[in-house]
Amino acid sequence: MGIVVNLDVMMAKRKMSLNELSGKVGLTLANLSILKTGKAKAIRFSTLALICEALDCQPGDLLEYSKD
């Protein structure tokens, strides 16, 4: 059970690289990579809002709950 992060899916849909997203959001590549791979334990709402703004999406597009 857990939360699945679909950051890589949204980045692919928007044809945006990790470097480009890093520049728009102001996060390091390392921190974005942790989010992208699903290894993050938490995310601040302010960070989530910046990512949503940069990718023109909703939080539900990035996060989903999985029973598996």
ABEGO torsion letter per residue (X at the ends): XEBBBAAAAAAAAAGBBAAAAAAAAGBBAAAAAAAAAGABABBBAAAAAAAAAAAGBBAAAABBBBAX
